[in-house]
Amino acid sequence: MTPSSPSRRDFLRTAAAVGAGALLCPGLRAEEKKLDATADSMIVLWMAGGQASTETWDPKKYTPFEKGMEAKAVYSTFKAIPTSVDGLQISEGLPNIAKVMHHGTLIRTFKAGDLGFILHSRHQYHWHTGYVPPQTVAAPHIGAVIARTLGPRHADVPAFFDIGQRSAGGEDFEVKAFQTAGFLGNSYGPFLVPEPAQAVSTLQPPPGMSKERFRARQELYLKSLKARREAAGLDPKEEEFLKSVDGAHRLLSSPAAKAFDLSQEPKESYDVYNTGRFGLGCLLARRLVEAGARFIEVSTEYVPFLGWDTHENGHSRMVDMMKMIDAPIAQLVRDLEERKLLSRTLIVIASEFSRDMLVEGKPDQKVKDQVEVPDKVQEEKHYGMHRHFTGAGGVVLFGGGMKRGSVYGVTADQRPFVTTKDPVTISDLHASMYRAMGIAPNLSYETEARPFFVTEDGKGRSIDALFA
């Protein structure tokens, strides 16, 4: 290969990061059933690792730490504070979000699936695809479904972005399995931005290569593909790859690329968002919505025993995690509202399941404990919500046609803190999210000569009470 000839590896590196717009893959057939959309774009803020709802969105009786206290006496380790909605309280660790709750709907009764022994990767896969692993086909991420069905909002901007997930440690492969477009094909997969502070670098040619040389290599590559197409034709995967390369170069030269340069953000705004990688991810998400992105996920990143995965030091870890998310999420809501974008942008704050001091799974379907919690709490490292709890959890929705200043669902005030009214399943939550985007829950694509529905078996039902 001569120095000036195109390198498939170089193009793959750039195209894999950038992705492309909609492309109908052979063998796929959509049953188009349009709904009236209430949102044009969606941002999922993913609290990876299992965010304890009773410490955040659904605080119970405050129980301060006392050496020797009984574990069963611990309800919530944070006080409840009022919000901008009369009668609604959330954790004192979220004072900024409390001030914007009048823009949102709080679901307190999300019930994670009963998947047996609880593994984060399985529950995260279930949440992001709507299907319990393993499946006979690679189920697509909800963002890929939206990208495939609706296409990009802006011709030069990829439809699907995934921000903030670098590696998952021991569960790296399993977590990455739900970050893909599955059988829909790579054209609908995410533009990956692991480090939002360095987002602008994802739009640069490979190190050591000038833009002029990069452009020349593309031209040579396209000439070689044209010759092959005329001689023998290209197979579908090559056509899909070519589409990705074209999308990459459009974005590189588009004014929309400025969205990736966070240095252009005014310092006052940047500083509010700059609580770390997640906060800057929220800033990038806002700029991408302004530039025309369709679906964006920003993750606090799943790494075993870190972040929201609070098997020890639950209370102190929650202090740090809430500081990380509080100001950026509130500012994202304010910014989109001020720019008149919130009404057409659905923000979803969610996690794979909740947590409890005592119950692993849920009371009527317990599974094997994965952490030892002493009957009496002698050390502060045991003060907090350690076990995985699937009986109820919090999801917060802002904008996108949802009610404002509303609460949906009721949970028990005494342990076990289970759902007592209006449970919300993954299928119905997804159906509601899809409905906001104008997608019917029984929309299907054909793969392996059978329909694959966007909600499990097409049976998801949108929750009307969530919508304004």
N, C-alpha and C positions, 0 to 999 in steps of 0.2 A: 504494500500500500504506500503510495507516495505521500509526502507531507501535506499536499493540498487536497488529497482525496477525502471524501466524507467518511467519518467514523460513526458506525451504527451505535457504538457504545456512547459516544458523546451526545448524539441526538437522543438516545434513550434516556440518558441522565436528565437532560433538560425537559424532554416531553413527559417523562414520568412525573416530574415535579409540577408541570404546568397543566397537564390534562388537556381536554378539549370540550367542545360543545356537543350537542346531541348528534347521534349517528345511529340509524336503525341497523342493528346487526341482523344478518341473515338468520332465519330460524326463529326470530322473535316476533310475536304478534301482540299488539296492545289492543285490549278491548276498551276503546276510549269512551268514558262516561263522565262528561264534564259536569262539575258543580260550580256554583258561583263562588269564586275565591274571595276571602276576606284579607288575604295577605299575598304579597308578591315575593317575599323573601323570609327566610327563617334562620335564627341563630340558636343553636343548642349549646348551653353552658353546662358542661359535663363535670359533675362532682365525683370524680373517679375514686372508687375505693369504699363506698358505702357511707353516705352522710347521715348521721343520726338526726332524725327528724325532731325528736324531743329536745335536742340541743340547739335547733335552728328555727324551723318553721312551725313547730307544734309544741312549745314548751309546756311542761307540766309543773307540778309543785317544785319549787326550788329547794334543793337539799345541799347546804354547805358542807364542806369537808370537815369531818371530825375523826381523829384517830380512833380506831376501834368501832366505828359505826357499822351497822349491818348493811351488807351490799343490797339487800332487798329494799332498804329504805331510800336508796338513791333513785329519784325520779328524773330530775333535770339538774345539771350542775351549773346552770346559768339562770339568772333572774329573767323574767319576762318584762318586756318594755312595750309601751303603746306604739302604734303606728299611725300613719296619716289616715287610716280607716277606723272609724269609731268602733270600739269593741274588739278590734283585732290586735293581738299581741304576738310578737316574735321574740327571739332571743336578744338579750342585751349585747351580744357580740356582733349584731348587724344593725347598728344605729342608722347608717346611711340608707340601707335598703328600706328600713322602717319608714323613712320619710318619702319614699316613692311608691309605697304599696297601694296608694289610691289609683295607680296606673295598672295594677295587676290583679290577677285571680290566683288565689292560693288553693291548691288541692292538697288536702291532708290525708287522703285515703288511697294513695297508690299502693296496690298490692302486687309485689313482685311474684313471679311464677314459682310454683313448687317444683324445684328441679332436683330434689334429693340433696345429697351432701353438697354443701354450698361452696362453689368456686367462683371467684370474681369473674374470671374469663367467661364462664358459661352464662352468668347473669348479664354481663355486659353485651355479649353476643345476642342474647335474647332481647335485651332492650333495644339494641341498635338495628336489629333485623326483623324483630317480631316473631322469630322462629327459634325453637329450642334446639341447640346443637346436640349431636351431630345431625346434619341433613344429607340427603343423597345428592343434593346440588348445593353449590356455594350460594347461600342467600345474600342478597345485596343489602348494603347499608341503606337506611332510610334516606340519606342524602343522595345516594346513587339513584334510587327510585325517583326522587324529585328531579334530579338532573336529567334522567332519561325521559321522564314524562313531560316535563315543562321546558327543558332546554335552558340555555343561558338567558339571563335578563339583558346582557350586553354582549354583543358579538365578539368582543375582544377579551372578555373576562370569563374564566372557567366557572361552571355552575356550582361546583362543590369544593369546599375548602375544609381541611382538617388542620387545626392549629394547636400545637403544644404537646402532642404525644411524641416522645422520643423513643423510649424503650420501656418494656414492662418487666425487665429483670427475668425472673424464672418463668413468667407467663408471656414472654414476648411474642412467640409465634401465635398463641391463642388470641391475644388481644388484637394483633394485626389482622387476624382473620375477619374481624368485623369492620375493619377500616377499608374494605374493598367494595367494588361494585359487583362482586360475585359473578354469576353467569351473565349479567348484563354486558360485561366487557370493560376493559380498562379505560375506554373513552369516557366512561361515566364515573370513574374512580376519583378520589380526592386529589386536589393540589395540596401537597403536604408542606406545612410550614412548622417544623419542630421548634425553631427558635424565633419567635416573633420579633425580637429585637434586631435580628439579622434578616428580616424578611426580604429586604431589598436585594440581598445577595443571591436569592433564589432566582432572580430575573437576569443574572449576569451570565455570560458565556463561561465555560469551564476555565479554571485558573490557567493563566498563561496564554489565553487565546483572545485576540482583539475582536471587537464587534465586526470589523470588516472581514476578517478571516472566517469568523463564524458564519457570516452571511454568504461568503463565497462557498463554503463547504455545503451549506444548505442548497445552493443553486446546483452544485455538482451532484448532490444526492438526488435532487428532484429530476435531473436529467437522466440519471441512471434508472430511476424508477419508471420514468416515462418510456424509456427504451424497453424495459422489461414488460411493462403493461402492453405495449404495442406488439411485442413478440409473443408473449404467452399469457398475459393477464396476471393480476395480483390476487392472492388469496385474501379472504375477509380480514384476517389478522393484520396483514400488511396494509390493507386499506385503512384499518382502524389506527395503526401506527402512524400512517401518513397524515391522517386527520389530526392526531395528537401533535405531530411536528408542526403542522400548519398553525394550530392553535397556539403553540409555544411562541412561534415567531410573531404572530399577531399581537400577543400580549407584550412581548419584549419591546415592540415599537409603538405601542398604544399609549395615549395620554393616561389611560387607566392604571398604568404601571406606577404612577406617582403614589397610589394608595399604599404601596408597600414601603415607602420611605417614611418611617415614623419620625425622622428628624425634621420633617416639614410641619409636624404638629406643634402648635404654640406651646411654649414651656409650661404655662400654667395648667393646661389640659393634660399634657404629657405626664406631669408630676402626679396628678390625681390618679391616673391609670397605672403608674409605675410602682406597683406593689410586687413585681416579679413577673415571671413568664406568663402567668394567667392574666394578670392585669393588662400587660401589653398586648396579649392576645385579644382581649376585649376591645382595646383601642384599634387594633388591626381589623377586627370584625366590623366595627363601626365604619371605618374608612372603606372597607370592601363593599359593604352595603351601599354606601354612597357611590361607589364606582360601578355597581351593577351586579354584584354577586347574588346568586340564588339561594344557596344553602351553605352555612358555616357552622362548624362545630369547634368550640374552644374548650380544651380539656385542662383540668388541674393536674393531669397526668396520673395514670395508674402505675404505681410501683409498689410491690408487696411490702406491707408494714410501714409505709410512709403515707403522707397526705391524709386523706380521710380514712385510711385503713388503720383504725385506732385500736389495736389489740392491747396496747399499753399506753400509759400517759394520756388517756382519752381527753381529760379536761384541758390540760396544757396544750395538747396538740390542736384541739378545737379552737383555742384562743388564737393560735397562729393562723390556722386555716381561714377563720372568719375574717381576720384582718386582711388576708390576701384577697378575698373575694368581695368584701363589703363595698368599699369605695368604687372599684372599677365597675361593678354591676350597676350600682346606683347611677354612676356617671353615664354609662351606656344608655340607660333608660332615659335620663334627662337629655342627653345629646340627641337621641333619635326623636324625642318628642319636640325639642326645640327646632329641629330640622324638618319637622312635619313628616317624618318617616316611620314613627312608631306605629301609627294606625295601620300601616301596610307591612310591618315587620313583626313576625311572631318570635318572641324570645321565650325559650323553654329552659328552665333550670331544673335539672334532674340528676338522679344517682341510681345505681343498680338496685339498692335496697337500703333500709335503715339499720339502726343498731339499738341494742338493749343490754343492760347489765346482766340480765339473767337468762333470757330466752334466746335460744339458737333456732332460727327458722320462724315458726309461729307456734302458739300454744297447742293447737290441735294437730300439728304435724311437725313435731320436733325432729331435729336431725342431730347427728353427732356433734358434741361440743368441740370447738377448735381452740379454746383458750380457757385457762384456769382462772376463775375469779373466786377468791376466798370468801367465806361466809361473812367474815368481818374485814373491813378495809383498814389495814394498818399503815399502808403507804399510799402516797398520792398517786403513784403510777397506776394503782388499781381504781382510782376515782375517775369514772367516765364510762362511756358506752362502748363495750368491748365486743359483744357478740353480734352476729349477723341476724337481723330481724326482718322478716318479710310480711308481717301482719298488717303494717301500715307504714306509709312514708310520704314525704312531701314532694310536690312538684309545683313550681311557680311559673305562671304564664303572664307575659307582658305583651300588650299590643296585639296586632294581627287580627283584630275583630273580636277579641275576647272581652268579657265583661271587665269593668274596672272597679276596684275596691270591693271585690267579692271573695267569699270563702266557700269552697265546695267540700262536702264530706265532714263526718264527725268521728272522732276517736274517743276511746275510753279515757277518763281522767285517772283511773286506778290501773295499776299493773294487772294483767298485760295490756298494753296500750294499743289494742287492736281496733280495727275499723268497726264502727257500730252503725254507720249510715253511709250510703252511696259509695261503695267500693269502686275503684278504677283499675281495670286490668291494662296490661300492655296493649292488647288489641284495641281496646276502646280509646286509650290515650293516643295511639297511633292514628286511629280513624279520625279523631278530632284534629290532630295536627295535619293530616292529609286533607281533611275537609277545608281547613283554613286556606290551604294552598290550591283548592279547587280540584282535588283528586278523590275519587270515590274509593271506599275501603275494599270494594270487590273488583277493582281494576286488576287485571292479570296480564302477565307476559308468558309466552309459551316457551318452554324449555324441555328438552327430552320428550317431546310430543305430548306435553300435558301443561295445563295452566298453573302458573305460580302466582298467587295472589299477594297484593301488597300488605294485607293483614292476613293472619293465619286463616287459611281456608276461605278467605273473603268474608269472615263473620264479624269483623270489628264493627262496632256501632259508635258513631259520633255522639258525644255527650252534648245535647242541645243546651243544657243549663249553663255551659261554660261560655257560650257566645252571647254577645251583646244583642 
